Amino acid sequence: MKERLYEILNEEKIHEIVPFLKQLSAEEKQTLVPTIKKMDREINKIIMTKNSYHTAGSVNQHSIIDIASFVCMDQKSFGKITGAFSAI
């Protein structure tokens, strides 16, 4: 399960994330939360190039993590990772 999520992320298979998540049970989604948080930290690392800064992850990788976070996390955890819903 974790391996499949890493494969989707590393190969930027954004079209496969929703079908993958749909097949998981609630318990399996819960088990993926620590992995998703770790992946989020990895792709959000700041990389310095000669003239600018950017994150380590691509736009597709950020989208994959956002989708996985939304589906697998409760509102409180999702808000912490994305900054969304912090006022709710």
Secondary structure by P-SEA (a helix, b strand, c coil): caaaaaaaaaaccccaaaaaaaaccaaaaaaaaaaaaaaaaaaaccccccccccccccaaaaaaaaaaaaacccaaaaaaaccccccc
